[in-house]
Amino acid sequence: MTVRDPPLSALAHIPGTDGWPLIGNTLRYLADPKGTAERFAKRYGPVHRTYSFGGRTVSLLGPDANEFVLQDHEKLFSSKHGWERVFALLFPGGLIMRDFDEHRVHRKALAVAFKPEPMRSYLESLNRGIGSAVAAWMNAPPNFRLYPAIKKMTLDLAAVSFLGDECGPDLDAIKQAYVDMIAACVGVVRRPIPGTQMRRGVKAREFMIRYLGSQVAARRANDGHDLFTHLCKTTTDDGALLTPQEVLDHMSFLMMAAHDTLASSLTSFVYFLSVNPDWQEKLREEVCALDLAEGEPLPYERLDDLPLTEMAFNESLRLIPPAPSILRRAVRDTEFGGFRIPQGAHIAVNALYTHHMPDVWPEPERFDPLRFTNEAIAARHKFAFIAFGGGARMCLGSRFAYMQAKCFAYHLLSAEAVSAPPNYKPGWKYWPIPLPRDGLRVKLAPLQ
């Protein structure tokens, strides 16, 4: 399917601004994406157009807009064409780059890798990796920069949980390849010109395709429990194995998503616990109530015994969603909020904006995990919280993310207290994936 940008005349009836010549509103969104979205919404309304990052985008804001775009009953919005400027050269066959019936078939096939038995195996790796990382932080100096440490930990976890213990001496090269691919996703230059991040990312993808491709046949013949082996053996509805190229494409994208977005999510989770010691202590009490021996791994059967931890993790995702915007592209003319939206229009729904709407979330800047009790969730619009997207494209790895967050909280809070200076605000760089500008400087103190 070929989708072309609509002319400005087709968008002229939608209120908005192109901003500065050439750069449009790019610098505004980079400096303050939340504030810019709120100002534009107040000035132009919940449906408006802007020019930024090299193209025009129509923003549809609020829970009703989220439902319209993400539920997408009429198959109006392409994820592939929405994200192609970001992922086309690096993750061209990932699930995010597949639409409609093709997406459904591949999602159903990949879901096998996230069923209870594989998840149980992944948790064994998470317990070892997280426990080792937390133990290494025991003697960290005051003002320890936690974000780089968490980012390294999640990359190590993704490599081992997803690829198994068979990488051997290639593990460092694999991790560096993912670092280069992720950096290329957000590089300013979008072509693989020598010397650019995109060039390094494309070369890294070539390395990963060669490396993983050489192992597909062997993985299909063994009985490993890592995600790569599960994907190599996965079949579609008609019983056919995924092709080697499909396995490689999905593997590359899932590992990237499990690394970078989780690093962001766990970092914001720790930040909010460090500046809300009352909630940190409530979660510590919940962890200790598991009554496990010191150093014992978190059992898979006990994950549901940490409801407060899940609520606190959700609240941190509300305040700092790992994907502040979700991109789509209209494949047919449609209408929302009284405005005609032409075929080809780039569409964005804004999680960061929705998650801070005061009429949906009273006192939206306050950290309050009780917003996620069952009663509170039932009383709220079902698309008011979209940290994991929604509809048929709800994040396939959401259960893996919750499992990792609970495992992380269990190991960290049972061993250490985390604190921050009074009135500490690290300053968040929200786009494209949130991270603390100062690396999140906290103090870790071993518990008595």
TIRO-657163 format. One line per 8 residues: for each residue y, x, z of N, C-alpha, C. Coordinates in steps of 0.02 Angstrom, whole numbers. Last residue first. Layout:
% residues N
Y:X:Z:Y:X:Z:Y:X:Z | ...;
//
This chain:
% residues 448
-130:960:2861:-165:988:2918:-233:953:2926 | -105:985:2686:-111:941:2744:-149:977:2799 | 5:1101:2606:-64:1081:2624:-64:1036:2686 | 140:1050:2508:121:1077:2574:50:1055:2591 | 250:1078:2380:182:1058:2396:161:1091:2461 | 405:1025:2320:371:1067:2370:302:1037:2384 | 468:1030:2151:447:997:2212:416:1048:2259 | 547:1008:2005:543:1057:2060:529:1021:2125;
523:977:1852:506:942:1914:493:992:1970 | 583:1040:1744:512:1054:1757:484:1019:1818 | 708:999:1716:702:1059:1758:630:1076:1775 | 688:886:1637:723:943:1608:716:1006:1650 | 533:805:1627:589:824:1670:622:887:1645 | 497:701:1484:482:760:1526:543:777:1567 | 434:577:1372:475:598:1429:450:660:1464 | 431:604:1202:389:591:1259:425:618:1320;
543:631:1123:500:575:1104:450:556:1158 | 652:568:1250:627:563:1182:600:630:1158 | 699:590:1380:654:534:1367:620:536:1299 | 718:699:1501:725:699:1428:674:648:1404 | 790:668:1658:734:658:1613:755:662:1540 | 826:739:1805:855:730:1739:800:726:1687 | 780:749:1935:768:806:1890:804:800:1823 | 858:718:2081:848:686:2015:839:743:1964;
860:701:2255:839:741:2198:829:697:2136 | 901:660:2381:937:636:2322:920:674:2258 | 831:803:2461:866:739:2466:905:724:2402 | 692:880:2370:755:883:2408:788:814:2411 | 523:816:2388:580:837:2347:642:841:2390 | 346:840:2414:413:818:2434:465:847:2388 | 178:806:2445:227:827:2396:295:798:2414 | 38:866:2532:97:822:2532:147:850:2483;
-137:881:2491:-68:906:2495:-18:849:2501 | -264:820:2492:-258:891:2508:-186:913:2523 | -261:691:2453:-307:707:2508:-300:780:2530 | -175:694:2346:-151:664:2408:-198:677:2466 | -252:760:2243:-187:785:2266:-171:760:2336 | -370:685:2226:-374:757:2242:-308:782:2271 | -318:554:2202:-368:567:2254:-368:640:2274 | -233:571:2093:-205:551:2158:-254:566:2215;
-330:605:1996:-277:652:2013:-248:635:2081 | -405:488:1991:-438:550:2009:-386:602:2031 | -305:401:1948:-336:391:2013:-371:454:2037 | -276:455:1821:-223:449:1872:-253:441:1942 | -399:443:1757:-373:509:1769:-319:507:1823 | -410:303:1752:-461:343:1787:-435:412:1803 | -300:270:1674:-303:247:1743:-354:288:1783 | -341:333:1553:-279:353:1587:-279:332:1660;
-457:262:1522:-462:334:1535:-400:358:1573 | -399:139:1498:-445:146:1555:-456:219:1572 | -324:169:1382:-290:150:1444:-335:158:1505 | -364:206:1254:-378:252:1309:-347:232:1375 | -316:112:1167:-389:115:1177:-406:158:1237 | -175:15:1190:-202:83:1193:-276:84:1211 | -174:-125:1083:-169:-99:1151:-206:-32:1156 | -179:-185:961:-171:-112:962:-157:-85:1033;
-184:-319:977:-244:-287:951:-240:-211:952 | -72:-321:1119:-106:-352:1063:-167:-313:1041 | 16:-167:1162:-6:-236:1172:-41:-262:1110 | 65:-22:1255:70:-64:1195:47:-134:1211 | 64:27:1381:6:41:1339:6:0:1275 | 184:-21:1428:173:51:1432:113:72:1389 | 242:-147:1430:207:-125:1369:197:-49:1369 | 281:-289:1510:259:-221:1525:217:-198:1466;
307:-410:1454:362:-378:1490:346:-305:1506 | 213:-488:1395:235:-429:1358:298:-398:1389 | 192:-594:1479:137:-547:1471:155:-486:1429 | 314:-628:1601:298:-629:1530:245:-576:1517 | 246:-662:1766:291:-626:1720:268:-635:1648 | 153:-710:1852:216:-747:1848:264:-718:1796 | 49:-620:1848:38:-686:1820:103:-725:1810 | 106:-513:1918:90:-505:1847:83:-574:1814;
114:-564:2047:175:-546:2011:163:-540:1937 | -22:-582:2077:23:-640:2076:86:-625:2037 | -73:-453:2075:-98:-502:2027:-51:-561:2021 | 63:-334:2089:10:-375:2118:-13:-425:2066 | 167:-259:2037:104:-262:1999:47:-292:2040 | 273:-247:2118:285:-285:2056:219:-296:2018 | 238:-159:2214:217:-228:2225:237:-273:2167 | 297:-35:2185:231:-50:2157:208:-122:2167;
451:1:2155:418:-50:2196:351:-69:2164 | 595:87:2141:522:97:2137:488:49:2183 | 736:20:2057:700:31:2121:626:38:2109 | 796:-17:1942:792:55:1955:753:72:2018 | 800:-159:1941:752:-123:1897:746:-49:1911 | 820:-280:2023:833:-211:2045:789:-162:2006 | 696:-378:1939:752:-374:1986:758:-303:2016 | 649:-385:1785:631:-341:1840:691:-336:1888;
710:-481:1707:637:-478:1709:614:-439:1770 | 843:-462:1721:820:-531:1727:743:-535:1727 | 857:-323:1700:863:-350:1768:840:-422:1775 | 752:-221:1609:792:-283:1603:797:-316:1672 | 675:-109:1600:732:-106:1645:777:-167:1638 | 578:-126:1506:556:-111:1574:613:-107:1624 | 651:-138:1387:618:-196:1416:601:-185:1490 | 691:-1:1366:740:-55:1376:708:-114:1412;
568:62:1353:615:86:1403:667:32:1418 | 510:-3:1243:481:-11:1310:531:9:1364 | 567:-78:1107:589:-27:1154:562:-40:1224 | 518:-80:938:522:-115:1002:530:-62:1056 | 579:-59:777:565:-26:841:569:-78:897 | 548:-47:603:555:-89:662:541:-47:724 | 608:-29:439:580:5:497:597:-35:560 | 574:-140:305:618:-121:360:579:-85:415;
486:-185:210:502:-114:210:546:-92:268 | 555:-347:189:498:-302:180:523:-229:177 | 688:-393:306:658:-384:240:597:-338:240 | 716:-521:412:697:-450:413:660:-436:349 | 841:-632:457:790:-616:408:778:-540:409 | 869:-697:618:886:-647:567:827:-636:520 | 831:-778:723:881:-803:677:901:-755:622 | 730:-706:788:794:-715:821:849:-741:776;
656:-656:637:653:-657:710:723:-665:737 | 555:-660:491:617:-682:526:605:-679:601 | 505:-568:343:492:-611:400:559:-628:434 | 426:-495:202:485:-525:231:465:-569:290 | 299:-373:242:322:-432:207:387:-455:238 | 286:-262:317:253:-260:251:269:-323:210 | 391:-172:423:375:-238:396:344:-231:327 | 328:-53:535:365:-65:473:343:-131:443;
353:17:702:316:-20:652:358:-24:588 | 347:105:857:372:98:789:324:58:744 | 407:99:1017:347:88:976:371:69:906 | 482:207:1138:488:161:1082:421:157:1045 | 430:283:1245:489:241:1255:500:190:1200 | 285:313:1305:308:302:1236:369:256:1240 | 280:320:1443:265:381:1405:282:375:1330 | 414:250:1539:356:240:1495:343:301:1452;
470:250:1684:472:303:1633:411:295:1588 | 451:127:1747:515:161:1752:524:215:1699 | 318:97:1714:372:50:1699:439:86:1697 | 250:205:1765:250:195:1692:304:145:1672 | 269:180:1900:299:241:1872:301:237:1795 | 195:63:1908:267:60:1921:302:123:1895 | 66:109:1882:99:62:1836:174:61:1846 | 48:186:1999:48:218:1933:81:173:1881;
49:84:2093:102:135:2095:106:172:2029 | -68:15:2056:-3:-19:2055:54:31:2054 | -165:114:2078:-154:88:2010:-87:53:2004 | -151:127:2216:-139:185:2172:-126:161:2101 | -191:3:2259:-122:23:2269:-104:82:2225 | -331:4:2224:-284:-42:2191:-211:-22:2199 | -456:82:2233:-389:112:2238:-337:68:2203 | -582:39:2208:-561:38:2278:-492:69:2288;
-619:61:2079:-587:-4:2094:-565:-10:2166 | -683:185:2092:-618:181:2059:-582:116:2075 | -809:201:2142:-756:190:2191:-687:183:2158 | -899:235:2044:-907:169:2075:-850:152:2123 | -870:368:2017:-850:317:1968:-851:247:2000 | -811:462:2158:-865:429:2121:-838:376:2073 | -727:612:2168:-717:540:2169:-772:506:2128 | -818:745:2251:-786:714:2193:-777:639:2202;
-775:818:2409:-822:777:2370:-786:747:2310 | -682:882:2487:-705:916:2426:-753:876:2384 | -739:802:2631:-689:847:2602:-718:885:2542 | -820:644:2598:-818:710:2629:-767:755:2594 | -733:488:2601:-775:537:2567:-768:604:2602 | -664:369:2633:-709:401:2681:-759:447:2646 | -571:291:2577:-633:297:2540:-687:330:2582 | -460:308:2654:-504:252:2672:-568:252:2631;
-390:406:2589:-430:426:2647:-479:371:2668 | -327:326:2492:-374:379:2472:-419:398:2530 | -246:247:2574:-296:215:2532:-349:266:2510 | -165:346:2630:-208:306:2674:-263:272:2633 | -99:385:2515:-142:433:2550:-190:396:2597 | -26:271:2486:-79:292:2440:-126:342:2472 | 60:274:2595:16:216:2585:-42:234:2538 | 128:394:2573:83:389:2631:36:329:2624;
199:362:2459:152:417:2456:102:411:2513 | 282:263:2509:228:244:2463:177:300:2455 | 362:344:2589:326:288:2619:268:265:2574 | 423:435:2502:369:459:2547:330:402:2580 | 482:443:2364:466:381:2401:409:397:2449 | 489:560:2300:553:533:2324:544:466:2358 | 356:582:2267:391:634:2305:457:607:2334 | 321:473:2190:290:480:2256:328:531:2298;
396:502:2077:413:442:2116:380:443:2184 | 331:623:2035:402:621:2052:418:561:2096 | 201:582:2005:213:627:2062:286:625:2083 | 233:501:1893:197:474:1950:209:517:2012 | 286:593:1804:330:542:1831:299:509:1893 | 165:666:1783:225:699:1810:273:648:1840 | 79:575:1726:63:602:1792:123:636:1824 | 149:552:1603:137:498:1651:121:524:1721;
149:679:1539:212:645:1555:202:593:1610 | 12:698:1527:52:747:1563:119:716:1584 | -20:589:1446:-44:591:1516:-6:643:1557 | 39:624:1325:64:565:1360:40:564:1433 | -35:745:1297:38:745:1305:63:684:1343 | -180:713:1303:-148:771:1334:-74:758:1348 | -219:602:1235:-244:610:1304:-211:668:1340 | -163:625:1110:-137:570:1151:-158:579:1224;
-242:735:1067:-170:742:1073:-142:688:1121 | -367:674:1063:-356:730:1109:-282:742:1119 | -348:577:965:-364:557:1034:-351:613:1083 | -325:656:849:-272:613:876:-286:594:949 | -446:728:833:-382:763:839:-329:719:872 | -540:624:820:-544:672:875:-478:707:887 | -502:561:703:-498:525:766:-498:573:825 | -526:666:611:-460:635:616:-452:599:683;
-662:692:630:-612:744:643:-543:715:652 | -721:570:591:-732:597:658:-678:647:676 | -680:567:458:-656:516:504:-665:539:576 | -752:678:407:-679:678:406:-650:627:454 | -887:635:425:-861:693:461:-785:694:463 | -888:454:440:-892:515:400:-867:574:441 | -986:364:558:-920:384:535:-928:447:492 | -1140:292:501:-1103:341:541:-1032:350:514;
-1171:119:482:-1157:183:451:-1120:229:499 | -1187:-9:530:-1235:42:550:-1224:110:521 | -1088:-98:504:-1144:-98:458:-1196:-44:473 | -991:-68:601:-1029:-131:606:-1091:-131:561 | -1013:112:624:-974:52:611:-1019:-9:614 | -1060:231:752:-1072:195:689:-1025:135:684 | -1057:395:824:-1032:326:820:-1045:296:752 | -1087:526:836:-1143:480:831:-1123:408:824;
-964:587:848:-1008:610:794:-1067:562:783 | -919:527:965:-889:508:901:-933:529:843 | -1000:594:1060:-1004:521:1053:-975:499:985 | -954:725:1043:-1023:709:1026:-1032:634:1017 | -822:708:1090:-834:731:1022:-905:713:1000 | -838:672:1225:-813:623:1178:-827:643:1106 | -996:728:1297:-924:733:1285:-903:684:1230 | -1131:733:1315:-1097:673:1340:-1021:677:1331;
-1264:785:1201:-1205:795:1243:-1171:730:1262 | -1384:800:1132:-1377:743:1177:-1317:752:1224 | -1383:841:953:-1393:855:1024:-1377:794:1067 | -1356:807:823:-1426:822:840:-1437:834:914 | -1222:794:811:-1263:734:798:-1336:745:819 | -1183:924:831:-1169:875:884:-1211:812:874 | -1221:981:709:-1255:1002:771:-1244:952:827 | -1132:916:621:-1205:908:613:-1242:926:677;
-1004:958:671:-1023:888:669:-1099:880:666 | -954:1088:669:-999:1069:724:-1027:999:719 | -864:1112:571:-924:1154:571:-975:1133:623 | -760:1028:605:-804:1010:549:-867:1050:548 | -693:1097:704:-732:1037:722:-781:1019:667 | -640:1204:624:-680:1216:684:-724:1156:700 | -570:1142:518:-624:1190:505:-671:1197:565 | -481:1064:592:-526:1031:546:-585:1077:530;
-412:1165:661:-452:1117:698:-502:1082:652 | -347:1233:555:-395:1269:598:-441:1219:633 | -265:1131:508:-316:1160:463:-369:1197:504 | -182:1115:619:-227:1061:598:-282:1088:554 | -115:1237:613:-157:1223:670:-206:1166:654 | -43:1220:497:-93:1273:499:-142:1261:557 | 41:1117:542:-5:1104:486:-60:1157:484 | 112:1185:643:70:1127:659:20:1112:605;
181:1282:573:131:1303:623:84:1246:640 | 261:1196:496:215:1242:463:160:1264:512 | 336:1134:598:291:1094:557:239:1138:521 | 412:1239:648:360:1210:691:310:1170:649 | 435:1365:517:453:1305:554:395:1282:599 | 393:1470:439:436:1485:496:454:1426:538 | 386:1383:283:368:1442:324:419:1456:379 | 386:1206:297:420:1265:270:401:1325:314;
324:1071:295:292:1133:319:321:1195:287 | 454:957:347:412:986:295:384:1053:319 | 542:916:443:483:875:434:438:900:377 | 629:993:572:611:999:501:544:964:490 | 620:964:709:676:938:670:659:939:596 | 465:912:787:509:963:757:563:931:714 | 372:833:843:441:819:862:489:871:834 | 252:880:790:267:808:787:340:793:801;
248:1014:825:267:996:757:285:923:751 | 199:1008:955:268:1032:944:292:1012:875 | 69:967:925:112:923:963:185:943:953 | 21:1081:858:23:1016:824:70:968:859 | 29:1181:957:68:1187:895:73:1121:858 | -60:1130:1053:10:1143:1071:53:1146:1009 | -177:1134:978:-149:1070:997:-77:1077:1020 | -194:1272:964:-186:1231:904:-155:1163:922;
-214:1310:1095:-152:1332:1061:-140:1290:998 | -341:1255:1115:-284:1230:1153:-218:1250:1121 | -415:1333:1024:-412:1261:1017:-351:1233:1054 | -402:1460:1078:-376:1448:1011:-369:1372:999 | -469:1442:1200:-397:1458:1200:-366:1445:1132 | -601:1415:1154:-563:1365:1192:-488:1379:1190 | -686:1504:1096:-638:1470:1052:-591:1425:1089 | -780:1551:1184:-722:1594:1172:-669:1561:1127;
-834:1387:1222:-838:1458:1236:-775:1496:1222 | -867:1257:1190:-816:1291:1151:-815:1366:1161 | -952:1181:1264:-982:1222:1212:-931:1261:1171 | -927:1085:1357:-926:1155:1380:-949:1204:1327 | -823:958:1278:-881:983:1315:-874:1056:1333 | -718:895:1218:-758:940:1177:-820:967:1212 | -664:811:1315:-674:785:1248:-719:829:1206 | -659:884:1433:-687:817:1434:-705:793:1364;
-599:1006:1386:-667:1006:1414:-699:936:1413 | -475:964:1332:-519:1009:1295:-591:1005:1321 | -421:886:1434:-435:856:1369:-485:898:1330 | -406:983:1534:-450:926:1545:-469:894:1479 | -311:1070:1478:-378:1096:1495:-428:1038:1503 | -206:979:1468:-233:1009:1408:-303:1037:1420 | -185:949:1602:-207:895:1558:-234:923:1492 | -144:1078:1649:-203:1046:1676:-229:992:1628;
-25:1100:1580:-82:1146:1569:-147:1113:1593 | 48:994:1636:37:996:1564:-22:1042:1547 | 54:1032:1769:18:971:1751:1:971:1677 | 132:1148:1756:65:1153:1785:23:1091:1767 | 252:1098:1704:211:1145:1664:140:1151:1690 | 287:1011:1819:271:985:1752:232:1035:1709 | 319:1085:1934:254:1052:1930:237:1030:1859 | 383:1221:1994:393:1181:1934:326:1149:1915;
423:1227:2166:372:1239:2115:385:1193:2055 | 504:1234:2277:534:1221:2211:487:1240:2154 | 404:1357:2363:449:1300:2362:484:1294:2294 | 250:1415:2280:314:1425:2315:355:1361:2318 | 79:1370:2311:137:1370:2267:201:1379:2307 | -46:1369:2366:1:1420:2389:63:1425:2344 | -109:1263:2299:-103:1262:2372:-50:1311:2397 | -140:1257:2167:-69:1244:2185:-57:1251:2260;
-275:1272:2160:-235:1329:2139:-161:1320:2157 | -315:1144:2196:-329:1199:2242:-287:1260:2224 | -279:1074:2080:-244:1060:2143:-255:1116:2193 | -372:1131:1988:-300:1139:1979:-262:1128:2044 | -496:1091:2042:-481:1162:2035:-406:1174:2028 | -484:951:2032:-494:983:2097:-477:1057:2095 | -473:938:1893:-416:921:1937:-424:953:2005 | -601:985:1851:-539:1015:1827:-480:1001:1871;
-696:904:1921:-698:978:1924:-630:1008:1906 | -652:774:1887:-656:795:1957:-656:871:1963 | -667:777:1747:-601:770:1777:-602:793:1850 | -806:786:1732:-763:842:1709:-694:838:1741 | -840:661:1786:-868:722:1815:-826:783:1795 | -776:575:1698:-750:582:1767:-779:643:1801 | -856:582:1585:-788:611:1582:-761:623:1653 | -966:510:1633:-973:581:1616:-905:615:1614;
-910:384:1644:-938:416:1704:-945:492:1693 | -882:359:1512:-827:367:1559:-851:401:1623 | -1011:343:1456:-969:400:1438:-913:413:1487 | -1042:222:1534:-1081:283:1540:-1043:345:1516 | -938:121:1502:-949:149:1569:-987:215:1571 | -849:167:1348:-890:123:1389:-909:158:1454 | -782:241:1256:-747:226:1318:-783:173:1360 | -852:254:1140:-840:316:1178:-805:303:1244;
-846:129:1085:-909:150:1115:-899:211:1159 | -725:120:1020:-730:92:1088:-794:112:1123 | -739:162:891:-718:212:940:-726:186:1012 | -776:42:828:-822:98:828:-804:148:883 | -662:-34:847:-725:-57:875:-775:0:879 | -571:42:773:-561:34:845:-627:13:879 | -620:28:643:-622:94:675:-612:88:751 | -601:-111:621:-667:-80:613:-672:-14:651;
-461:-125:643:-510:-162:684:-579:-128:682 | -407:-44:542:-396:-27:612:-448:-61:656 | -447:-118:431:-470:-49:439:-463:-27:511 | -375:-237:452:-448:-238:455:-477:-168:463 | -230:-159:517:-263:-222:504:-339:-216:505 | -218:19:485:-190:-48:492:-242:-103:482 | -195:182:553:-237:134:517:-213:64:534 | -135:274:634:-117:275:563:-163:230:521;
-192:267:757:-123:243:751:-101:238:679 | -312:334:736:-312:261:743:-243:231:734 | -287:464:610:-295:439:678:-289:363:681 | -268:524:489:-321:474:493:-333:448:563 | -160:614:503:-157:562:452:-210:508:458 | -87:702:594:-141:658:616:-149:600:567 | 4:778:517:-33:809:571:-93:767:594 | 79:711:423:53:777:405:4:805:456;
110:588:491:74:588:427:43:655:410 | 182:569:611:112:591:615:79:604:548 | 318:534:586:300:576:644:232:608:635 | 323:455:476:370:511:479:353:559:536 | 229:355:506:212:408:458:260:467:460 | 240:246:589:235:312:621:228:370:571 | 248:138:503:298:146:555:300:216:583 | 138:146:424:202:160:392:258:166:443;
41:115:527:37:175:485:105:193:456 | 77:-10:573:84:47:617:84:112:577 | 157:-142:495:113:-85:486:129:-31:538 | 164:-315:518:193:-250:536:140:-194:532 | 106:-437:494:170:-423:462:191:-350:468 | -5:-519:533:-12:-453:502:49:-435:460 | 12:-630:609:15:-639:536:10:-573:498 | 11:-589:742:-42:-634:718:-45:-637:642;
71:-485:827:67:-483:754:10:-525:726 | 89:-423:951:35:-471:942:19:-478:868 | 201:-342:925:138:-311:945:78:-359:939 | 305:-430:882:287:-371:843:217:-346:860 | 306:-535:976:309:-550:905:283:-490:864 | 310:-466:1099:253:-507:1082:250:-520:1007 | 436:-404:1091:375:-364:1098:313:-403:1077 | 517:-517:1086:514:-473:1028:452:-429:1030;
496:-564:1216:478:-606:1159:472:-564:1095 | 545:-453:1295:474:-472:1295:453:-516:1236 | 664:-348:1201:644:-398:1250:572:-419:1244 | 725:-320:1034:723:-304:1106:701:-363:1148 | 712:-233:893:697:-300:918:683:-293:992 | 805:-138:780:779:-143:848:770:-216:867 | 781:-69:628:800:-133:659:765:-136:727 | 843:82:562:792:48:601:821:-17:629;
866:202:435:889:142:469:830:107:503 | 849:383:457:836:318:425:864:261:466 | 867:503:526:858:504:453:844:438:421 | 890:477:659:830:515:640:814:507:566 | 976:321:628:962:380:670:898:412:645 | 1068:178:624:1046:233:581:1036:293:627 | 1022:11:672:1056:74:683:1030:124:632 | 1035:-165:701:1013:-108:660:1054:-47:678;
968:-290:814:1023:-252:783:994:-193:745 | 941:-410:927:919:-391:860:976:-354:827 | 1011:-430:1044:943:-404:1049:910:-389:982 | 1185:-372:1015:1133:-421:1027:1063:-390:1026 | 1291:-284:1007:1267:-315:945:1213:-368:955 | 1327:-248:1139:1378:-254:1087:1354:-295:1028 | 1209:-246:1213:1266:-284:1239:1317:-297:1184 | 1133:-161:1133:1110:-230:1145:1168:-273:1169;
1206:-43:1143:1201:-76:1078:1178:-148:1086 | 1187:-16:1281:1255:-27:1254:1252:-63:1187 | 1047:0:1286:1080:-53:1325:1150:-68:1299 | 1028:109:1202:996:45:1186:1030:-12:1223 | 1101:205:1276:1121:188:1208:1092:120:1188 | 1027:213:1396:1096:189:1397:1120:168:1328 | 904:263:1343:907:200:1381:978:172:1379 | 938:385:1279:908:330:1242:912:263:1278;
1042:499:1278:1035:444:1326:1004:383:1292 | 1026:602:1183:1059:616:1247:1044:562:1299 | 961:541:1074:931:600:1106:961:612:1176 | 1050:439:1042:983:422:1066:949:481:1100 | 1162:515:1004:1168:467:1058:1098:451:1087 | 1113:586:895:1131:623:955:1138:576:1015 | 1091:478:801:1036:521:826:1054:555:892 | 1168:390:733:1168:385:806:1116:430:839;
1210:492:596:1208:425:624:1214:425:699 | 1214:607:523:1172:607:583:1166:538:615 | 1290:559:404:1230:601:401:1186:594:463 | 1429:502:501:1400:520:436:1342:568:444 | 1389:407:650:1422:462:616:1391:474:547 | 1342:233:635:1364:291:674:1398:343:631 | 1299:116:583:1268:176:556:1289:238:594 | 1269:-29:683:1313:25:662:1272:83:634;
1258:-211:684:1240:-143:705:1288:-93:679 | 1183:-367:632:1237:-328:663:1212:-259:684 | 1121:-405:474:1101:-389:542:1155:-347:574 | 1166:-410:346:1178:-470:387:1158:-459:460 | 1123:-292:286:1194:-298:304:1208:-358:350 | 1000:-269:235:1006:-267:309:1076:-282:333 | 1014:-271:101:963:-316:129:965:-318:205 | 1106:-170:79:1128:-240:68:1078:-289:98;
1032:-55:94:1077:-75:149:1098:-147:142 | 865:-86:30:935:-63:24:977:-88:83 | 712:-41:117:756:-91:87:827:-63:79 | 594:83:74:650:64:115:692:10:81 | 429:27:25:492:62:12:546:38:60 | 260:54:28:315:18:62:378:58:53 | 107:32:-48:170:68:-51:225:25:-19 | -59:42:0:0:0:0:62:44:0;
//
